[in-house]
Amino acid sequence: MLGQIKNLLKARPLFFGMGAILFLSNVSFAQESRQKRRVEEEKRNILDQLPAQTLHETQKILYEYGAWFNYRFTNFNNDDNDRSRDDALDEKSSWDNRLWFKAAFRPRGAENPSREHLLYVRLKNVYDERSGVRPGARFDYNGPHLDYGYLVFNFSPVWVELGRRYFNLGKGIAYSDVNDGIQINFKKPRWNIGLLLSQTLPHEDNIDLSIPGALKKSDRKFFGLGVGYAGIRHHQVYGFTLAQKDESNEEPPDPDHEYTYNSQYFGLGSRGTWGKYFDYWIELIKENGTSRVFGTNEKKKVDAYSIDSEVNYSLSLYSHPRFTFEYALGSGDKDRESVTDTEFGNSQGKDRSFLYFGYLPTGYSLSPRLSNLYLYRTGLKFYPLEKYRSLRNLSFEFNYFRFFKHQAAGGISDLEATQNSRDIGQELDTRFSWQILSDIGVTIDYGHFAPGDAYAQRANDTQEYFSVSVTHTF
């Protein structure tokens, strides 16, 4: 019976939305995973910049430590764009604790005080509580476990970083994540050459949710080489290549289907400033590789690409306004219904969907992957009360997104966008952020997504996202 319905899905695109609901029960999980990645990226940016407390210091060694607590409440409204159905995920409360320790060792006889070796360890403990109609996932306790744990050896001009940490290439679209691995950099005043080898973490969810046992089971390895040149005044250009090898296994085994997705990426980028007020970042990526057709196991070539360009305009006026314009595109495949999975994936010809293992922020509510999608973003951030000492760190930020499909007939990461139309919709995001004290901060986010013609009538209701986050550092 499943086979008959699947044939109907291929024969009549009208039935795709129903098929996705019946057979891809991971829709809400996939959306929550995208939100989780966005939130985790924001947390990482904050954590990597936090000051540490000195535990002990001598001429040869420095011990530091720190702790961070975050509570976040999130409300999802119409996560499936359909007011007539209850939300699979309605509300979520999350308690996140991080504790870190750092030891810096200065080699005996080192002439340069900055030439030191480093040990960094960070523990993570997260508890989530959800409400909604999705069964069996109300409570989730994750931890305590190792968040970061790595060594840095400074043999200037050669740096070696080994262990579990955040790895990335270029802007971090093709590849960026917390993985286990090693990175070696050769650094000169104008040049930086880097080599990395890494693999996904144990018990990490697979990006391909159609693989049996995809949850908590991923085994992908990454091999990257990057070169950066900063010899042009106010500009830095770079290039990189990355190979991703899929060694994931099905649990239980599926002898009838192959799921292997191997890919290679070639990127070029440039970032810098123009005069006093403008800064920019542009990156182009070409993807090659092979993927599988679900029904026949036929191996197909991957031929995809992406573009991301961002320009910022900052003014030296009261409130320090900063304007942003961004254009980003990830190529798509017209016969792919899922941009990440083998099942409902490419069915004929070359696989032209851009599948990546990094991150690009695409808003709070829809938060789509940059696959079969292009977007325009305009943004504004400012500090309206900076003349008041206690409120100088209070900021407002607004971002407007306009989303389109690259291939009108193909799907995007939101499986409700089933119609043969490029018009995905538009979103307005707002953020209020206030660092109340040096160790206490609060952030309020709101996103409102209005679907376009790519959504059927039953799934064209607006979608909203709201969250309150409070952090305490000590």
C-alpha positions as CSV (number, residue, x, y, z in Angstrom):
1,M,0.0,0.0,0.0
2,L,2.9,2.4,0.8
3,G,4.3,1.8,-2.7
4,Q,0.9,2.6,-4.3
5,I,0.6,5.8,-2.4
6,K,4.2,6.7,-3.2
7,N,3.4,6.2,-6.9
8,L,0.5,8.5,-6.6
9,L,2.8,11.2,-5.1
10,K,5.0,11.0,-8.1
11,A,2.1,11.0,-10.5
12,R,0.1,13.8,-8.9
13,P,2.0,16.6,-7.2
14,L,-1.3,17.5,-5.6
15,F,-0.9,14.7,-3.2
16,F,2.6,15.6,-2.1
17,G,1.4,17.6,0.9
18,M,-0.7,14.7,2.2
19,G,2.2,12.3,1.6
20,A,4.6,14.5,3.4
21,I,2.3,14.6,6.4
22,L,1.6,10.8,6.4
23,F,5.1,9.6,5.8
24,L,7.5,12.3,6.9
25,S,6.4,12.6,10.5
26,N,9.8,14.3,11.1
27,V,8.6,17.6,9.6
28,S,8.3,19.3,13.0
29,F,11.5,17.6,14.2
30,A,13.4,19.0,11.1
31,Q,12.0,22.5,11.8
32,E,13.0,22.3,15.5
33,S,16.5,21.1,14.4
34,R,16.9,24.2,12.2
35,Q,15.8,26.4,15.1
36,K,18.1,24.6,17.5
37,R,21.1,25.1,15.1
38,R,20.4,28.8,14.9
39,V,20.1,29.2,18.7
40,E,23.2,27.2,19.2
41,E,25.2,29.4,16.8
42,E,24.1,32.5,18.7
43,K,25.1,30.9,22.0
44,R,28.5,29.9,20.6
45,N,29.2,33.5,19.4
46,I,28.4,34.8,22.9
47,L,30.3,32.1,24.8
48,D,33.5,32.5,22.7
49,Q,33.6,36.2,23.6
50,L,32.9,35.9,27.4
51,P,35.7,37.0,29.8
52,A,37.1,34.3,32.1
53,Q,37.9,34.5,35.8
54,T,41.5,34.0,36.8
55,L,42.0,31.0,39.0
56,H,45.7,31.0,39.3
57,E,48.6,32.7,37.5
58,T,52.3,32.5,37.4
59,Q,55.0,33.5,35.0
60,K,54.7,30.1,33.2
61,I,51.0,29.2,33.5
62,L,47.6,30.8,33.7
63,Y,44.4,29.0,34.9
64,E,41.0,30.5,34.1
65,Y,37.4,29.4,34.5
66,G,33.9,30.6,33.9
67,A,30.3,29.5,34.0
68,W,27.2,30.5,32.0
69,F,23.5,29.8,32.6
70,N,20.8,30.5,30.1
71,Y,17.0,30.1,30.3
72,R,15.0,30.4,27.1
73,F,11.2,30.3,26.6
74,T,10.0,29.8,23.0
75,N,6.5,29.9,21.6
76,F,5.7,28.5,18.1
77,N,2.5,29.6,16.5
78,N,1.2,27.7,13.4
79,D,4.5,25.8,12.8
80,D,2.8,24.0,9.9
81,N,1.1,27.2,8.5
82,D,-2.3,25.7,9.2
83,R,-4.5,27.2,12.0
84,S,-7.0,24.3,11.7
85,R,-4.5,21.9,13.1
86,D,-2.8,21.9,16.5
87,D,0.9,22.6,16.5
88,A,3.2,19.7,16.7
89,L,5.4,21.9,18.8
90,D,3.7,24.7,20.7
91,E,6.0,25.8,23.5
92,K,9.5,25.0,24.7
93,S,11.4,25.8,27.8
94,S,15.1,25.2,27.9
95,W,17.7,25.4,30.7
96,D,21.3,25.5,29.4
97,N,24.4,25.4,31.7
98,R,28.0,25.7,30.5
99,L,31.1,25.4,32.6
100,W,34.6,25.9,31.2
101,F,38.2,25.7,32.2
102,K,41.3,27.1,30.4
103,A,44.9,26.6,31.0
104,A,47.6,28.5,29.1
105,F,51.2,27.3,29.2
106,R,54.2,29.4,28.2
107,P,57.1,27.3,27.1
108,R,60.3,27.8,29.0
109,G,62.6,30.3,27.3
110,A,59.9,31.6,24.9
111,E,60.8,35.2,23.9
112,N,57.3,36.1,22.9
113,P,54.8,36.1,25.8
114,S,51.9,35.4,23.4
115,R,53.6,32.2,22.3
116,E,51.7,29.8,24.6
117,H,50.0,26.4,24.4
118,L,46.4,26.1,25.5
119,L,44.0,23.6,27.0
120,Y,40.3,24.4,26.9
121,V,37.5,22.3,28.3
122,R,33.8,23.2,28.3
123,L,31.0,21.1,29.7
124,K,27.3,21.4,28.6
125,N,24.1,20.4,30.3
126,V,20.7,21.1,28.7
127,Y,17.2,20.3,29.8
128,D,14.3,20.9,27.5
129,E,10.5,20.7,28.2
130,R,8.1,20.9,25.3
131,S,4.3,21.1,24.8
132,G,2.4,20.1,21.7
133,V,0.8,17.2,19.9
134,R,4.0,15.4,19.0
135,P,4.1,12.3,21.2
136,G,7.1,10.9,23.2
137,A,9.2,14.1,23.1
138,R,8.0,16.2,25.9
139,F,11.1,16.0,28.1
140,D,14.7,15.9,26.8
141,Y,17.7,15.8,29.1
142,N,21.0,16.2,27.3
143,G,24.1,16.1,29.5
144,P,26.3,16.7,31.1
145,H,28.7,16.0,28.3
146,L,31.7,17.5,26.6
147,D,30.9,20.6,24.6
148,Y,34.4,21.6,23.8
149,G,37.7,19.9,24.7
150,Y,40.8,20.7,22.7
151,L,44.5,21.5,22.8
152,V,46.3,24.4,20.9
153,F,50.0,24.1,20.3
154,N,51.7,27.3,19.2
155,F,54.8,26.5,17.3
156,S,54.7,29.8,15.5
157,P,54.3,30.1,12.6
158,V,52.6,26.7,12.8
159,W,49.5,26.2,15.0
160,V,48.0,22.9,15.8
161,E,44.5,22.6,17.3
162,L,43.4,19.1,18.3
163,G,40.2,17.8,19.9
164,R,36.5,18.7,20.0
165,R,35.8,22.3,18.9
166,Y,34.2,24.5,16.4
167,F,35.6,24.0,12.9
168,N,34.7,26.1,9.8
169,L,35.9,27.1,6.3
170,G,35.3,30.5,4.8
171,K,32.0,32.0,6.0
172,G,31.0,28.7,7.4
173,I,28.2,27.8,4.9
174,A,29.8,24.8,3.2
175,Y,31.1,23.5,6.6
176,S,30.9,24.8,10.2
177,D,30.1,22.8,13.3
178,V,31.4,21.4,16.6
179,N,33.2,18.2,15.6
180,D,36.1,16.0,16.7
181,G,39.2,16.7,14.6
182,I,42.5,18.4,14.0
183,Q,43.4,21.7,12.3
184,I,46.9,22.8,11.3
185,N,47.5,26.4,10.3
186,F,50.6,28.0,8.8
187,K,50.4,31.7,9.6
188,K,52.4,34.5,8.2
189,P,51.6,38.3,8.3
190,R,49.9,38.1,4.9
191,W,49.2,34.4,4.5
192,N,47.2,31.8,6.3
193,I,47.2,28.2,5.1
194,G,45.0,25.7,7.0
195,L,44.4,22.0,6.8
196,L,41.6,20.2,8.7
197,L,40.4,16.7,9.3
198,S,37.2,16.1,11.4
199,Q,34.2,13.9,11.9
200,T,30.7,14.3,13.3
201,L,30.2,13.7,17.0
202,P,28.9,10.5,18.5
203,H,25.1,10.4,18.9
204,E,24.7,13.3,16.4
205,D,21.5,13.4,14.3
206,N,22.0,12.6,10.6
207,I,21.2,15.4,8.2
208,D,19.4,12.8,6.1
209,L,16.4,11.9,8.2
210,S,15.2,9.2,5.8
211,I,18.1,6.9,6.8
212,P,16.8,4.2,9.3
213,G,18.2,5.2,12.7
214,A,19.0,8.8,11.5
215,L,18.4,10.2,15.0
216,K,21.6,10.1,17.1
217,K,23.4,8.3,14.3
218,S,25.7,10.1,11.9
219,D,29.1,9.2,10.6
220,R,30.5,11.8,8.2
221,K,34.1,12.8,7.8
222,F,35.5,16.1,6.5
223,F,38.8,16.9,4.8
224,G,39.5,20.6,4.1
225,L,42.2,22.9,2.9
226,G,42.0,26.7,3.0
227,V,44.3,29.6,1.9
228,G,43.8,33.2,2.9
229,Y,45.7,36.3,1.7
230,A,45.5,39.6,3.5
231,G,48.1,41.5,1.5
232,I,45.5,43.8,-0.2
233,R,44.9,46.9,2.0
234,H,41.5,46.6,3.8
235,H,40.7,43.3,2.0
236,Q,41.2,39.6,2.5
237,V,40.7,37.0,-0.2
238,Y,40.5,33.3,0.4
239,G,39.8,30.0,-1.2
240,F,39.1,26.5,0.1
241,T,38.3,23.0,-0.9
242,L,36.4,20.5,1.2
243,A,35.5,16.8,0.8
244,Q,32.7,15.2,2.8
245,K,32.7,11.4,3.0
246,D,29.5,9.7,4.2
247,E,30.1,6.5,6.2
248,S,26.7,6.5,8.0
249,N,25.1,3.1,8.5
250,E,21.4,2.2,8.7
251,E,20.0,0.9,12.0
252,P,18.4,-1.5,11.3
253,P,20.1,-2.2,7.9
254,D,18.1,-1.5,4.8
255,P,19.3,-3.9,2.1
256,D,16.9,-2.4,-0.5
257,H,18.1,1.2,-0.5
258,E,21.4,3.1,-0.7
259,Y,21.7,6.4,1.2
260,T,25.3,7.4,0.7
261,Y,25.9,11.1,-0.1
262,N,29.5,12.1,-0.9
263,S,30.3,15.7,-1.8
264,Q,33.1,18.1,-2.6
265,Y,33.1,21.9,-2.3
266,F,35.2,24.6,-3.9
267,G,34.9,28.1,-2.5
268,L,36.2,31.6,-3.2
269,G,35.6,34.6,-1.0
270,S,36.5,38.1,-0.2
271,R,35.8,40.4,2.8
272,G,36.9,43.8,3.8
273,T,36.0,47.5,4.1
274,W,35.3,50.4,1.7
275,G,36.1,53.8,3.3
276,K,34.9,54.5,6.8
277,Y,31.3,53.3,6.5
278,F,31.1,50.2,4.4
279,D,32.1,46.6,5.0
280,Y,31.3,43.5,2.9
281,W,31.6,39.8,2.6
282,I,31.0,37.7,-0.6
283,E,31.5,34.0,-1.1
284,L,30.9,31.6,-4.0
285,I,30.7,27.8,-3.6
286,K,30.6,25.1,-6.2
287,E,29.5,21.6,-5.1
288,N,30.2,18.3,-6.8
289,G,29.7,14.7,-5.7
290,T,27.3,11.8,-5.9
291,S,23.9,11.0,-4.4
292,R,21.5,8.0,-4.7
293,V,18.0,7.7,-6.2
294,F,15.8,6.1,-3.5
295,G,13.9,3.6,-5.5
296,T,16.6,2.3,-7.9
297,N,19.8,3.0,-5.9
298,E,21.1,4.6,-9.1
299,K,24.1,6.8,-8.4
300,K,23.8,10.4,-9.8
301,K,26.2,13.2,-10.0
302,V,25.8,16.3,-7.8
303,D,26.1,19.6,-9.6
304,A,25.2,22.5,-7.4
305,Y,26.3,25.9,-6.2
306,S,25.7,28.8,-3.8
307,I,26.3,32.5,-3.6
308,D,26.2,34.8,-0.5
309,S,26.9,38.5,-0.5
310,E,26.5,40.9,2.3
311,V,27.1,44.7,2.6
312,N,26.9,46.7,5.8
313,Y,26.7,50.5,6.1
314,S,27.6,51.9,9.6
315,L,27.1,55.6,10.5
316,S,29.0,57.5,13.2
317,L,25.7,59.1,14.4
318,Y,23.8,59.0,17.7
319,S,22.5,55.4,18.2
320,H,25.2,54.1,15.8
321,P,22.8,52.7,13.2
322,R,24.0,49.8,11.0
323,F,22.2,49.0,7.8
324,T,22.6,45.6,6.1
325,F,21.7,44.2,2.7
326,E,22.2,40.6,1.8
327,Y,21.6,38.3,-1.2
328,A,22.0,34.6,-0.9
329,L,21.2,31.7,-3.2
330,G,21.5,27.9,-3.0
331,S,20.7,26.0,-6.2
332,G,17.8,23.6,-6.3
333,D,16.6,20.5,-8.2
334,K,13.1,20.6,-9.7
335,D,12.4,16.9,-8.9
336,R,13.6,17.0,-5.3
337,E,10.8,17.2,-2.7
338,S,13.2,17.0,0.3
339,V,16.4,19.0,0.1
340,T,18.2,16.8,2.6
341,D,16.9,13.3,2.4
342,T,17.5,10.4,0.0
343,E,13.8,9.4,0.1
344,F,11.8,12.0,-1.7
345,G,15.1,13.3,-3.0
346,N,16.6,13.4,-6.5
347,S,14.8,11.0,-8.8
348,Q,16.4,11.6,-12.3
349,G,19.3,13.4,-13.9
350,K,21.9,15.3,-12.0
351,D,21.3,16.3,-8.4
352,R,21.4,20.1,-8.5
353,S,20.3,20.7,-5.0
354,F,22.9,22.5,-2.8
355,L,23.4,20.4,0.3
356,Y,25.8,21.9,2.8
357,F,27.1,21.1,6.3
358,G,27.4,24.6,7.7
359,Y,25.1,27.4,8.7
360,L,23.7,30.7,7.3
361,P,21.2,32.7,9.4
362,T,17.8,32.9,7.5
363,G,15.5,34.3,10.1
364,Y,13.6,33.2,13.3
365,S,10.3,31.8,12.1
366,L,10.6,30.0,8.8
367,S,14.4,29.6,9.2
368,P,14.9,27.7,5.9
369,R,18.0,26.0,4.6
370,L,19.8,27.6,1.7
371,S,18.7,24.8,-0.7
372,N,16.6,25.5,-3.7
373,L,16.2,29.0,-2.2
374,Y,17.3,32.5,-2.8
375,L,16.7,35.4,-0.4
376,Y,17.0,39.2,0.0
377,R,17.5,40.6,3.4
378,T,17.5,44.2,4.6
379,G,18.3,45.0,8.2
380,L,18.8,47.7,10.7
381,K,20.5,47.6,14.2
382,F,20.8,50.6,16.5
383,Y,21.3,51.7,20.2
384,P,18.5,54.2,20.8
385,L,19.4,55.1,24.4
386,E,23.2,55.0,24.3
387,K,23.5,58.4,26.0
388,Y,22.2,56.8,29.3
389,R,24.9,54.8,31.1
390,S,22.6,52.0,32.3
391,L,21.0,51.7,28.9
392,R,23.9,52.1,26.5
393,N,24.0,48.4,25.7
394,L,20.3,48.2,24.8
395,S,19.8,47.6,21.1
396,F,17.0,47.0,18.6
397,E,17.4,45.0,15.4
398,F,15.0,44.6,12.5
399,N,15.4,42.2,9.5
400,Y,13.2,41.8,6.5
401,F,13.5,38.7,4.4
402,R,12.0,37.9,1.0
403,F,12.2,34.2,0.1
404,F,12.0,32.6,-3.4
405,K,12.5,29.1,-4.8
406,H,15.3,28.6,-7.2
407,Q,13.4,25.9,-9.0
408,A,9.6,26.4,-8.7
409,A,8.7,22.7,-9.0
410,G,11.2,21.6,-6.3
411,G,10.8,21.5,-2.6
412,I,12.5,23.5,0.2
413,S,13.4,22.6,3.7
414,D,9.8,23.5,4.8
415,L,7.8,20.6,3.3
416,E,4.6,22.6,3.3
417,A,5.8,24.7,0.3
418,T,4.5,22.2,-2.2
419,Q,3.1,24.4,-5.0
420,N,4.8,25.0,-8.4
421,S,5.6,28.6,-7.6
422,R,8.8,30.5,-6.8
423,D,7.1,32.8,-4.2
424,I,7.9,31.3,-0.8
425,G,6.9,34.4,1.2
426,Q,8.3,37.1,3.4
427,E,9.3,37.5,7.0
428,L,9.9,40.3,9.5
429,D,12.1,39.7,12.5
430,T,12.7,42.0,15.5
431,R,15.1,41.6,18.3
432,F,15.4,43.5,21.6
433,S,18.7,42.9,23.4
434,W,19.9,44.5,26.7
435,Q,23.0,43.7,28.6
436,I,21.6,44.9,31.9
437,L,24.7,44.2,34.0
438,S,28.1,42.9,33.1
439,D,26.9,39.4,34.0
440,I,23.1,39.5,33.2
441,G,21.5,39.9,29.8
442,V,18.1,39.5,28.2
443,T,17.1,39.0,24.6
444,I,13.6,39.0,23.1
445,D,13.0,37.7,19.5
446,Y,9.9,37.8,17.4
447,G,9.5,36.5,13.8
448,H,6.4,36.8,11.6
449,F,6.4,34.7,8.4
450,A,3.7,35.3,5.7
451,P,3.6,32.4,3.2
452,G,3.5,33.1,-0.6
453,D,2.0,31.2,-3.5
454,A,4.4,28.2,-3.0
455,Y,2.0,27.2,-0.1
456,A,-1.3,25.5,-0.8
457,Q,-4.5,27.2,0.5
458,R,-4.7,24.8,3.5
459,A,-1.1,25.8,4.6
460,N,-0.9,29.5,3.9
461,D,-1.6,30.9,7.4
462,T,1.0,33.1,9.0
463,Q,3.7,31.5,11.2
464,E,5.1,33.2,14.3
465,Y,8.1,32.7,16.5
466,F,8.6,34.3,19.9
467,S,11.4,33.7,22.5
468,V,12.7,35.3,25.7
469,S,16.2,34.5,26.7
470,V,17.9,35.4,30.0
471,T,21.6,34.7,30.6
472,H,23.8,34.9,33.7
473,T,27.6,34.7,33.6
474,F,29.8,34.0,36.6
